[in-house]
């Protein structure tokens, strides 16, 4: 999927900066010319063009904000194109479609997740990368859950199939992914233990389904997990923090438990050895990526339908806690880096 999305986005970004034509009226976005801090996020005119066969032009209404946006901006993740437009999820209205497109017509409400390219007002994507939105789902909520919500969906249903009675540890439990994970785990009937980085985030995590919440800045989370579980440990740990938590995460697992490392907000994991798994009790470890779990349009649709169905039914309370105008993306990145956000955030074009 990354290749298909990247090809379309790369073609679009190359056209935008070729200088052959003026930007379409009202078409603006965030451009990054070189890796750096939030100050490199430049509000810039962009040319959108017209959709080719199999493609759809979207007028975007909301764009999701995620840690991966900062990883690309800073250069931690290698750039697929340069200059770069960050952003991995958005929702909007179909403006026009290219030849041969079926299933989408102008006026449809759609959403998508992609490796990069979402920080803009209008965008062209392959039709197979889009999903239709239920009428009851707003643009802001949809944009806030495509990356985070689909991540949660595959983590609990495919990466490690969580079942009732399982005990699960989730780091960053008050964040966007963490909040949805807690709710989904509670819905399944699992016991969810969450870690947070400050006392004020404890009630946020508790409100999202966590039976136990640990402030890791005040307590040794591995010791607390052993206490909570009666030294039995957890069936699975979902760790999006990385370097600061991975050693403790392994200590929290039961024999033959599973360590799922799906992010690195504190930095990339260093010094990990396969022997660490044997020493911890024949543990399993995986480093999954969402795009390997939505590699085809059919798999994307199935996972999105599952996610949207739970949100519309009220089983998952997807809320947007912060919003910034898209042109103030730098302010949003600063707040996210400083851990000043809770739940999900969006940028409004």
N, C-alpha and C positions, 0 to 999 in steps of 0.2 A: 504493500500500500504506500509506503514512504516513497518508493520510486515513482509511482503513478502520480501522486500528489506533487512530489518535488518537481517532476518534469513540467507540469502545467504551471506551477508557481514560478519556477525558474524562468520559463519562457516569458511569463508576465512581467517579472521583475526586470529581466533584460530589456524588454520593450520600454518599460517605464523610464529607464535611465539612458536610453540610447539618444535622446534629444532630437528625434526625427519629427516629433509632433508635439504640440502643446498639450498640457494636461486637460482632461475632460473637465467641464465646469463642475465645481463643487467636489472634485475628487482630490482628497487630501489623505495623508497618512503619515506614519512614523517611519523614518529612514535612519539606519545606522551605517555610517561610512567606515568606521573603524571600532574595534572592541574598546570598551571602557566602562565608566560608571554611568549613572542615570543621565548625566549631562550630555551624553552622545546621542540621546534620543531626539531626533530632529523632526519637527513638524514641517512636512514638505509636500508640494504638489506632486501628484502621481498620474500618469496616463493609464487608463484602464483598458481601452480597446474594445473590441466586440468579440463575442464568443465564437469559436470555431466549432466544427462538427463534434458533437458529444460533450460540449461545454455549456456552462450556465453562468450568466452574469448576475451577481447578487448585490443589492443595495443593503449594506450591513446596518443593523440597528443596535447591536451590542456585541462587545468583544470581551472574552474572558481574560483574566489576569492570573498568571501562574509563575511558579518558581522557574520553570524551564525557560520562560521568556528572559529572565535575568541570566541564566546560564548561557544562552545564545548571545545576549547583549554584551556580556563581559568577555566572551571568547572562551569560556570554559568548555562549551560544546563547539566543535568545528563548524564553520559556516558552510552551508551548501551552495550559496551564491553570495556575491558582494557587489554593491552594497546590499544590506539585509533589511527586510521588513520583518520584525518579530511577530509573535502571536500565534497561538495554536488552536484557538476555538472562537467561533462567532456564530451569530444568528442574524437572519435578515429576510428580505423579500426578493423573490426571483424577479429580475427586471427584464431579462430576455434570455432566449435559449438558442443554441446553435442547431444546425441541421442534424436530424437523426435522434434528437433527445426525446425520450419517452418518460412519462411519469412525473414530469415537472412542467408547469406552465407559468407565464407571468402572473404575479400576484400571490403565488404560493409562499407560505412561510417555511423556511428551511434552516437547517443548522449543519455545522460540520466540525470536524477536528482534523488538524493537519500539523505537520512538523513546524511550520513557520508561515509568515505572510499575512496574518490576520489583522494587524494594526493599520487598518485603512478603512475608508468609507465605502468603497466599491471594490468588488473582486470577482475574477473569473476562476472557476474550478471545474474539474471533470464532474459530470452528473453523477457518476458512481460513487463519489465521495460525499454526496449530500444525503440528508434524511429529511423527510417531511415532519413538521411539527404538529402535534395535536392542537386543536383549537384552544384548549384550556391552558396551554403552556405559553408563557410570555417570552419575548425575545431575550430579556435580561436573564431570566432563570435558565432558559435553554443555553445561552452562551456561557453561563457559569457552570453547567454540568456536563457539557460534551466531553471535555478532557477529564475532569475530575470524576464525574459520574460513571463514564465508561470505564475509567481506570478501576473504580470500586467494583463495578459489575464483573469485570474479568478476574480481578483479584480474588473475589469470594466465590465465584462460580467455576472458574477454570484453572487459575494458577494454583490455588489450594482450595478444593471444594469444601467450604465450611458447612458443618452440619450442626443441628441442635445438640447441645451438650459440650461442644468444643469450647476451650478457653483460648482467647485470642488477645495478644498484646498489640496495640497500635500506638506508634509514636506520632507526635504533633496532632493529638486528638481533637484540638479545637480549631484546626485549620480547615480549609475547604474539603480536601479529601478525607481528613480525619473525621469531620462532622458527619459526612455521608456514610463513611465506614461504620461508625458507631451505630447509626440508625439501622443500616442494613443488617449488621450482626445481631442487633437486638431483635429485628424482625425474624431472623432465622431461628433464634432461640439459643444463640451462643452467649457465653459470658465474655463481655468486652472489658478489657483493662486498658486505660489510656494514659499516656504521659503528656504533660503540658509544661511550658517553660515559665509560668508565672501563676500566682495565686488567683488572679482575676480570671484566668482561663479555666479554672477548675469547674465552676458552675456551668460554663459554656459546654464543656465536654459532658458533664452529667446530664444536661438537658438533651443531649444527642445520643443517649442510649448506653453510655458507659456505666457499668456497675461499680467500677473502681477507677479513681483518677489519682495519678501520682504527679506531684510537682517535682520534676527531676532536678531542679535547681536547689530544692530543699531536702530531698531524700535520695538515697541510693535506690534507683528504680529496680535494679535486679534483686536486691535484698527484699524490697517491698513485694515484688511479684512472688518470690519464694514464700513469703509470709502469707500472702493472699491465697495462694494455691496449695498451701500446706506442703510445700517443697515438691509438689508434683510437677510444676512447670506448665508451660503453655503448649498447645498443639501447633500453633503458628505465631510468628511475629511478623507484622508488616512494618517495615522500617524505611521511612523516606528521609531520614535525617543523615545517615551515613557515618562519617568518620567519628563523630562524637558518641554514637550509640551502639555500633555494631558489636563490639565485644560484650557489652552488657546484654544485648539482645540474644546472643548465643547462650549466655548464662541463664536466660529466662525460659529456655525451651526444655520440654520433656525429652526423654530418650526417643530418638527417631523423629523429633519435631522438625518443623520446616521454617527456615529463615528466608523471608522474602524481602530483598533489598530493591526498592523501586524508586529511589530518589537519593539526593545527596545535598540537602540544604546546608549542612555544616561542612561540606567538602567531600571529595571522593575518598572511598575507603582505601586505606593503605595497610600493607603488611598482613593482609588476610592470606591464610594458607589452608590448603585442603585438610591438613592435619588438625586444624582447629575444629573441623566437623567431627572427626573421629574422637578427639578428646572430649567433645561436648556430649557424646552419647549417640554416635552414628547419625548425626544430623544431616538434613538435606538443606541445600541453599540454591536459590535461583535469583537471577537479575532480569526480570521480565521487562518488556516494552509494550505499551498499548498497541502499537501499530502491527505487531505480530499476531495480535488477537482480533484485529479487525481488517485482516489482509484482503478480504474480498467484499464486494458490495453486499452480498447476502449475509455474511457474518456481521458486518457493521449494522445492517438493518435489524437483525435478530437481537443484538445486544442493546441497540438504541430503543427498540420496542419494549424490551424488558425494563430498561431504565425509565423511559417515559411513562410506562404503565404504572410503575410504583409511585412516581411523583404525582401524576394526575389523580391516582386513587387516594393520595394523602399518606401512603405508607412511608414515603421519604419526604421530609420537610426541607426542600431546597429553597433557601432564602439568600438574597443578595444583601450583604451587610455593609458594603462600601461601594461607591461608584465615583468615578472621575470622568471629566470630559477626555476624549481620546488625546487631544493636544497636550493634556497634562499627564501623560504617561510617566514622565520622569518622577513626578510627585508620588504616583502610585507605586513605582518601583522602590522608591526610598522607604515608603511605609511598609511594604512587604518585606524588604530586607531587614528592617528594624523590628520585625515581628509585632507591628502595631495593628495588624488586621486580625479579624476573626471570621470564620466562615468563608464565604465566597465574595469576590470583588469583580466588578466589570468596568470596562471603559466604554463610554458612550460616544460614537462618532458624531 
